């Protein structure tokens, strides 16, 4: 029996990345990066806090559009950009 989970390949901050299918972008930030979703206007690092889309701290750009990392699953070929002031 094959118990290996399908992997999703995408780009995170210009680097190729992969996570198990069904992984949120918020989780991928920790698994493949430094966990930072964005920086505030004053430069403070921000990361997912609530995990349910209320706090808005996990905003990232996905294929050029603002998305909540905790509410968005990684998809094949997506381009995720984090760390910008927003």
N, CA, C and O atoms as CSV, one atom per row, in Angstrom:
chain,resi,resn,atom,element,x,y,z
A,1,UNK,N,N,0.833,-1.179,0.000
A,1,UNK,CA,C,0.000,0.000,0.000
A,1,UNK,C,C,0.880,1.246,0.000
A,1,UNK,O,O,1.835,1.330,0.773
A,2,UNK,N,N,0.568,2.214,-0.861
A,2,UNK,CA,C,1.328,3.449,-0.959
A,2,UNK,C,C,0.695,4.497,-0.043
A,2,UNK,O,O,-0.430,4.936,-0.283
A,3,UNK,N,N,1.410,4.893,0.997
A,3,UNK,CA,C,0.880,5.876,1.943
A,3,UNK,C,C,1.508,7.253,1.756
A,3,UNK,O,O,1.271,8.152,2.563
A,4,UNK,N,N,2.309,7.431,0.700
A,4,UNK,CA,C,2.929,8.736,0.477
A,4,UNK,C,C,1.878,9.738,0.038
A,4,UNK,O,O,0.968,9.405,-0.722
A,5,UNK,N,N,2.006,10.953,0.515
A,5,UNK,CA,C,1.046,12.009,0.211
A,5,UNK,C,C,1.517,12.786,-1.009
A,5,UNK,O,O,2.713,13.020,-1.184
A,6,UNK,N,N,0.578,13.177,-1.842
A,6,UNK,CA,C,0.902,13.972,-3.018
A,6,UNK,C,C,1.533,15.291,-2.586
A,6,UNK,O,O,1.166,15.859,-1.557
A,7,UNK,N,N,2.468,15.761,-3.367
A,7,UNK,CA,C,3.156,17.012,-3.064
A,7,UNK,C,C,2.703,18.091,-4.040
A,7,UNK,O,O,2.402,17.816,-5.201
A,8,UNK,N,N,2.662,19.320,-3.544
A,8,UNK,CA,C,2.311,20.485,-4.346
A,8,UNK,C,C,3.579,21.309,-4.522
A,8,UNK,O,O,4.250,21.646,-3.546
A,9,UNK,N,N,3.899,21.629,-5.758
A,9,UNK,CA,C,5.080,22.430,-6.082
A,9,UNK,C,C,4.626,23.851,-6.416
A,9,UNK,O,O,3.705,24.043,-7.211
A,10,UNK,N,N,5.273,24.842,-5.807
A,10,UNK,CA,C,4.923,26.245,-6.004
A,10,UNK,C,C,6.157,27.096,-5.776
A,10,UNK,O,O,7.233,26.555,-5.522
A,11,UNK,N,N,6.033,28.407,-5.859
A,11,UNK,CA,C,7.155,29.314,-5.616
A,11,UNK,C,C,6.851,30.197,-4.420
A,11,UNK,O,O,5.773,30.785,-4.327
A,12,UNK,N,N,7.798,30.285,-3.514
A,12,UNK,CA,C,7.673,31.114,-2.321
A,12,UNK,C,C,8.836,32.096,-2.309
A,12,UNK,O,O,9.992,31.702,-2.156
A,13,UNK,N,N,8.525,33.359,-2.468
A,13,UNK,CA,C,9.545,34.409,-2.475
A,13,UNK,C,C,10.674,34.121,-3.458
A,13,UNK,O,O,11.853,34.282,-3.144
A,14,UNK,N,N,10.283,33.693,-4.653
A,14,UNK,CA,C,11.246,33.462,-5.719
A,14,UNK,C,C,11.974,32.128,-5.679
A,14,UNK,O,O,12.816,31.859,-6.535
A,15,UNK,N,N,11.664,31.295,-4.707
A,15,UNK,CA,C,12.323,30.001,-4.581
A,15,UNK,C,C,11.318,28.873,-4.799
A,15,UNK,O,O,10.166,28.970,-4.377
A,16,UNK,N,N,11.755,27.818,-5.451
A,16,UNK,CA,C,10.895,26.647,-5.610
A,16,UNK,C,C,10.648,26.027,-4.238
A,16,UNK,O,O,11.560,25.930,-3.416
A,17,UNK,N,N,9.418,25.612,-4.002
A,17,UNK,CA,C,9.055,25.008,-2.724
A,17,UNK,C,C,8.059,23.884,-2.973
A,17,UNK,O,O,7.425,23.822,-4.026
A,18,UNK,N,N,7.930,23.007,-2.002
A,18,UNK,CA,C,6.928,21.953,-2.089
A,18,UNK,C,C,6.436,21.591,-0.698
A,18,UNK,O,O,7.195,21.582,0.271
A,19,UNK,N,N,5.150,21.293,-0.627
A,19,UNK,CA,C,4.516,20.872,0.619
A,19,UNK,C,C,3.511,19.781,0.283
A,19,UNK,O,O,3.182,19.571,-0.884
A,20,UNK,N,N,3.035,19.103,1.286
A,20,UNK,CA,C,2.016,18.079,1.082
A,20,UNK,C,C,0.715,18.735,0.624
A,20,UNK,O,O,0.389,19.840,1.059
A,21,UNK,N,N,-0.012,18.069,-0.235
A,21,UNK,CA,C,-1.311,18.566,-0.683
A,21,UNK,C,C,-2.186,18.833,0.531
A,21,UNK,O,O,-2.168,18.066,1.494
A,22,UNK,N,N,-2.955,19.924,0.488
A,22,UNK,CA,C,-3.824,20.285,1.591
A,22,UNK,C,C,-3.188,21.203,2.616
A,22,UNK,O,O,-3.809,21.524,3.629
A,23,UNK,N,N,-1.956,21.631,2.368
A,23,UNK,CA,C,-1.238,22.517,3.283
A,23,UNK,C,C,-1.607,23.968,2.994
A,23,UNK,O,O,-1.622,24.390,1.838
A,24,UNK,N,N,-1.903,24.727,4.040
A,24,UNK,CA,C,-2.197,26.147,3.859
A,24,UNK,C,C,-0.906,26.910,3.576
A,24,UNK,O,O,0.190,26.440,3.882
A,25,UNK,N,N,-1.054,28.087,2.991
A,25,UNK,CA,C,0.118,28.926,2.757
A,25,UNK,C,C,0.747,29.307,4.094
A,25,UNK,O,O,1.972,29.377,4.197
A,26,UNK,N,N,-0.069,29.555,5.118
A,26,UNK,CA,C,0.468,29.904,6.440
A,26,UNK,C,C,1.400,28.802,6.948
A,26,UNK,O,O,2.485,29.096,7.450
A,27,UNK,N,N,0.994,27.561,6.825
A,27,UNK,CA,C,1.851,26.452,7.253
A,27,UNK,C,C,3.093,26.365,6.376
A,27,UNK,O,O,4.182,26.077,6.870
A,28,UNK,N,N,2.937,26.612,5.080
A,28,UNK,CA,C,4.077,26.563,4.163
A,28,UNK,C,C,5.104,27.628,4.494
A,28,UNK,O,O,6.301,27.418,4.301
A,29,UNK,N,N,4.642,28.785,4.998
A,29,UNK,CA,C,5.587,29.829,5.399
A,29,UNK,C,C,6.542,29.311,6.465
A,29,UNK,O,O,7.729,29.638,6.452
A,30,UNK,N,N,6.032,28.511,7.381
A,30,UNK,CA,C,6.878,27.934,8.430
A,30,UNK,C,C,7.702,26.752,7.917
A,30,UNK,O,O,8.871,26.600,8.272
A,31,UNK,N,N,7.089,25.928,7.088
A,31,UNK,CA,C,7.781,24.736,6.597
A,31,UNK,C,C,8.893,25.065,5.603
A,31,UNK,O,O,9.919,24.386,5.575
A,32,UNK,N,N,8.695,26.097,4.794
A,32,UNK,CA,C,9.624,26.395,3.700
A,32,UNK,C,C,10.337,27.729,3.852
A,32,UNK,O,O,11.214,28.051,3.050
A,33,UNK,N,N,9.983,28.500,4.853
A,33,UNK,CA,C,10.566,29.829,4.997
A,33,UNK,C,C,10.806,30.167,6.444
A,33,UNK,O,O,11.115,29.302,7.263
A,34,UNK,N,N,10.659,31.442,6.746
A,34,UNK,CA,C,10.936,31.910,8.107
A,34,UNK,C,C,9.663,32.146,8.919
A,34,UNK,O,O,9.737,32.592,10.064
A,35,UNK,N,N,8.506,31.855,8.346
A,35,UNK,CA,C,7.247,32.012,9.055
A,35,UNK,C,C,6.641,33.393,8.946
A,35,UNK,O,O,5.516,33.608,9.397
A,36,UNK,N,N,7.360,34.334,8.357
A,36,UNK,CA,C,6.892,35.712,8.259
A,36,UNK,C,C,5.984,35.856,7.038
A,36,UNK,O,O,6.357,35.488,5.923
A,37,UNK,N,N,4.790,36.394,7.268
A,37,UNK,CA,C,3.858,36.625,6.170
A,37,UNK,C,C,4.073,37.999,5.542
A,37,UNK,O,O,3.970,38.157,4.326
A,38,UNK,N,N,4.370,38.981,6.376
A,38,UNK,CA,C,4.544,40.347,5.890
A,38,UNK,C,C,5.281,41.152,6.944
A,38,UNK,O,O,5.547,40.661,8.041
A,39,UNK,N,N,5.604,42.379,6.608
A,39,UNK,CA,C,6.169,43.326,7.560
A,39,UNK,C,C,5.237,44.526,7.647
A,39,UNK,O,O,4.670,44.954,6.641
A,40,UNK,N,N,5.084,45.056,8.828
A,40,UNK,CA,C,4.246,46.245,9.004
A,40,UNK,C,C,4.953,47.439,8.371
A,40,UNK,O,O,6.116,47.349,7.978
A,41,UNK,N,N,4.249,48.539,8.280
A,41,UNK,CA,C,4.822,49.757,7.714
A,41,UNK,C,C,6.052,50.186,8.513
A,41,UNK,O,O,6.985,50.765,7.955
A,42,UNK,N,N,6.055,49.903,9.828
A,42,UNK,CA,C,7.204,50.264,10.660
A,42,UNK,C,C,8.320,49.225,10.609
A,42,UNK,O,O,9.358,49.400,11.247
A,43,UNK,N,N,8.112,48.129,9.845
A,43,UNK,CA,C,9.160,47.131,9.661
A,43,UNK,C,C,9.077,45.911,10.551
A,43,UNK,O,O,9.930,45.028,10.458
A,44,UNK,N,N,8.070,45.832,11.416
A,44,UNK,CA,C,7.949,44.670,12.297
A,44,UNK,C,C,7.453,43.454,11.512
A,44,UNK,O,O,6.535,43.556,10.698
A,45,UNK,N,N,8.074,42.307,11.772
A,45,UNK,CA,C,7.648,41.056,11.136
A,45,UNK,C,C,6.276,40.652,11.668
A,45,UNK,O,O,6.009,40.743,12.867
A,46,UNK,N,N,5.423,40.210,10.768
A,46,UNK,CA,C,4.084,39.750,11.126
A,46,UNK,C,C,3.925,38.311,10.655
A,46,UNK,O,O,4.435,37.927,9.602
A,47,UNK,N,N,3.219,37.532,11.443
A,47,UNK,CA,C,2.985,36.123,11.123
A,47,UNK,C,C,1.526,35.804,11.437
A,47,UNK,O,O,0.859,36.571,12.131
A,48,UNK,N,N,1.030,34.683,10.933
A,48,UNK,CA,C,-0.337,34.284,11.250
A,48,UNK,C,C,-0.541,34.202,12.762
A,48,UNK,O,O,0.308,33.682,13.486
A,49,UNK,N,N,-1.678,34.724,13.228
A,49,UNK,CA,C,-1.979,34.720,14.655
A,49,UNK,C,C,-3.199,33.862,14.938
A,49,UNK,O,O,-3.122,32.914,15.719
A,50,UNK,N,N,-4.320,34.181,14.315
A,50,UNK,CA,C,-5.576,33.520,14.691
A,50,UNK,C,C,-5.827,32.227,13.921
A,50,UNK,O,O,-6.484,31.325,14.440
A,51,UNK,N,N,-5.319,32.118,12.694
A,51,UNK,CA,C,-5.519,30.916,11.899
A,51,UNK,C,C,-6.918,30.769,11.322
A,51,UNK,O,O,-7.245,29.720,10.767
A,52,UNK,N,N,-7.759,31.812,11.442
A,52,UNK,CA,C,-9.114,31.711,10.899
A,52,UNK,C,C,-9.536,32.949,10.114
A,52,UNK,O,O,-10.724,33.129,9.842
A,53,UNK,N,N,-8.597,33.794,9.751
A,53,UNK,CA,C,-8.875,34.911,8.872
A,53,UNK,C,C,-9.363,36.181,9.529
A,53,UNK,O,O,-9.731,37.124,8.828
A,54,UNK,N,N,-9.380,36.241,10.843
A,54,UNK,CA,C,-9.883,37.425,11.532
A,54,UNK,C,C,-8.798,38.480,11.709
A,54,UNK,O,O,-9.063,39.664,11.501
A,55,UNK,N,N,-7.598,38.090,12.081
A,55,UNK,CA,C,-6.562,39.055,12.454
A,55,UNK,C,C,-5.922,39.761,11.257
A,55,UNK,O,O,-5.388,40.859,11.409
A,56,UNK,N,N,-5.967,39.159,10.092
A,56,UNK,CA,C,-5.407,39.742,8.868
A,56,UNK,C,C,-3.884,39.866,8.886
A,56,UNK,O,O,-3.319,40.509,8.001
A,57,UNK,N,N,-3.218,39.281,9.850
A,57,UNK,CA,C,-1.753,39.386,9.938
A,57,UNK,C,C,-1.027,38.511,8.911
A,57,UNK,O,O,0.177,38.667,8.707
A,58,UNK,N,N,-1.739,37.608,8.277
A,58,UNK,CA,C,-1.082,36.671,7.364
A,58,UNK,C,C,-1.255,37.035,5.892
A,58,UNK,O,O,-1.144,36.168,5.025
A,59,UNK,N,N,-1.524,38.298,5.604
A,59,UNK,CA,C,-1.707,38.710,4.215
A,59,UNK,C,C,-0.427,38.501,3.403
A,59,UNK,O,O,0.659,38.916,3.808
A,60,UNK,N,N,-0.580,37.856,2.263
A,60,UNK,CA,C,0.512,37.645,1.311
A,60,UNK,C,C,-0.025,37.912,-0.093
A,60,UNK,O,O,-1.236,38.008,-0.291
A,61,UNK,N,N,0.872,38.030,-1.056
A,61,UNK,CA,C,0.450,38.121,-2.449
A,61,UNK,C,C,0.509,36.736,-3.066
A,61,UNK,O,O,1.532,36.055,-2.992
A,62,UNK,N,N,-0.585,36.328,-3.670
A,62,UNK,CA,C,-0.655,35.049,-4.374
A,62,UNK,C,C,-0.987,35.360,-5.826
A,62,UNK,O,O,-2.069,35.856,-6.141
A,63,UNK,N,N,-0.045,35.064,-6.693
A,63,UNK,CA,C,-0.206,35.380,-8.115
A,63,UNK,C,C,-0.606,36.848,-8.300
A,63,UNK,O,O,-1.415,37.179,-9.166
A,64,UNK,N,N,-0.022,37.722,-7.466
A,64,UNK,CA,C,-0.236,39.148,-7.582
A,64,UNK,C,C,-1.462,39.696,-6.869
A,64,UNK,O,O,-1.729,40.896,-6.940
A,65,UNK,N,N,-2.213,38.841,-6.183
A,65,UNK,CA,C,-3.426,39.268,-5.491
A,65,UNK,C,C,-3.293,39.021,-3.994
A,65,UNK,O,O,-2.767,37.990,-3.575
A,66,UNK,N,N,-3.770,39.966,-3.190
A,66,UNK,CA,C,-3.711,39.830,-1.740
A,66,UNK,C,C,-4.628,38.694,-1.271
A,66,UNK,O,O,-5.800,38.634,-1.643
A,67,UNK,N,N,-4.075,37.797,-0.451
A,67,UNK,CA,C,-4.818,36.661,0.086
A,67,UNK,C,C,-4.437,36.473,1.544
A,67,UNK,O,O,-3.375,36.921,1.976
A,68,UNK,N,N,-5.295,35.817,2.296
A,68,UNK,CA,C,-4.967,35.425,3.660
A,68,UNK,C,C,-4.299,34.055,3.599
A,68,UNK,O,O,-4.888,33.092,3.109
A,69,UNK,N,N,-3.082,33.974,4.092
A,69,UNK,CA,C,-2.319,32.729,4.026
A,69,UNK,C,C,-2.978,31.601,4.814
A,69,UNK,O,O,-2.865,30.435,4.435
A,70,UNK,N,N,-3.661,31.935,5.902
A,70,UNK,CA,C,-4.274,30.886,6.722
A,70,UNK,C,C,-5.525,30.311,6.078
A,70,UNK,O,O,-5.965,29.227,6.462
A,71,UNK,N,N,-6.105,31.003,5.113
A,71,UNK,CA,C,-7.347,30.569,4.481
A,71,UNK,C,C,-7.146,30.077,3.053
A,71,UNK,O,O,-8.116,29.754,2.368
A,72,UNK,N,N,-5.896,30.015,2.597
A,72,UNK,CA,C,-5.600,29.645,1.218
A,72,UNK,C,C,-4.686,28.431,1.186
A,72,UNK,O,O,-3.621,28.425,1.803
A,73,UNK,N,N,-5.112,27.401,0.461
A,73,UNK,CA,C,-4.287,26.201,0.324
A,73,UNK,C,C,-3.274,26.398,-0.802
A,73,UNK,O,O,-3.550,27.077,-1.791
A,74,UNK,N,N,-2.118,25.803,-0.638
A,74,UNK,CA,C,-1.106,25.830,-1.692
A,74,UNK,C,C,-1.635,25.076,-2.901
A,74,UNK,O,O,-2.259,24.023,-2.769
A,75,UNK,N,N,-1.379,25.624,-4.072
A,75,UNK,CA,C,-1.820,25.010,-5.318
A,75,UNK,C,C,-0.626,24.915,-6.264
A,75,UNK,O,O,0.292,25.733,-6.199
A,76,UNK,N,N,-0.644,23.925,-7.133
A,76,UNK,CA,C,0.472,23.755,-8.060
A,76,UNK,C,C,0.727,25.013,-8.890
A,76,UNK,O,O,-0.194,25.581,-9.477
A,77,UNK,N,N,1.983,25.436,-8.929
A,77,UNK,CA,C,2.399,26.552,-9.764
A,77,UNK,C,C,2.128,27.937,-9.207
A,77,UNK,O,O,2.508,28.928,-9.830
A,78,UNK,N,N,1.478,28.036,-8.046
A,78,UNK,CA,C,1.185,29.369,-7.513
A,78,UNK,C,C,2.474,30.082,-7.136
A,78,UNK,O,O,3.486,29.456,-6.820
A,79,UNK,N,N,2.409,31.403,-7.177
A,79,UNK,CA,C,3.549,32.247,-6.806
A,79,UNK,C,C,3.136,33.038,-5.581
A,79,UNK,O,O,2.223,33.862,-5.637
A,80,UNK,N,N,3.822,32.778,-4.463
A,80,UNK,CA,C,3.515,33.433,-3.201
A,80,UNK,C,C,4.657,34.388,-2.863
A,80,UNK,O,O,5.831,34.021,-2.897
A,81,UNK,N,N,4.277,35.628,-2.534
A,81,UNK,CA,C,5.257,36.636,-2.131
A,81,UNK,C,C,4.878,37.139,-0.746
A,81,UNK,O,O,3.760,37.606,-0.533
A,82,UNK,N,N,5.795,37.045,0.178
A,82,UNK,CA,C,5.548,37.525,1.535
A,82,UNK,C,C,6.567,38.586,1.887
A,82,UNK,O,O,7.526,38.822,1.151
A,83,UNK,N,N,6.344,39.225,3.030
A,83,UNK,CA,C,7.345,40.148,3.547
A,83,UNK,C,C,7.171,41.590,3.197
A,83,UNK,O,O,7.854,42.429,3.784
A,84,UNK,N,N,6.295,41.944,2.272
A,84,UNK,CA,C,6.116,43.341,1.895
A,84,UNK,C,C,5.283,44.061,2.933
A,84,UNK,O,O,4.429,43.456,3.581
A,85,UNK,N,N,5.520,45.315,3.087
A,85,UNK,CA,C,4.696,46.137,3.990
A,85,UNK,C,C,3.297,46.237,3.418
A,85,UNK,O,O,3.119,46.538,2.238
A,86,UNK,N,N,2.318,45.985,4.248
A,86,UNK,CA,C,0.917,46.112,3.797
A,86,UNK,C,C,0.028,46.361,4.986
A,86,UNK,O,O,-1.185,46.498,4.832
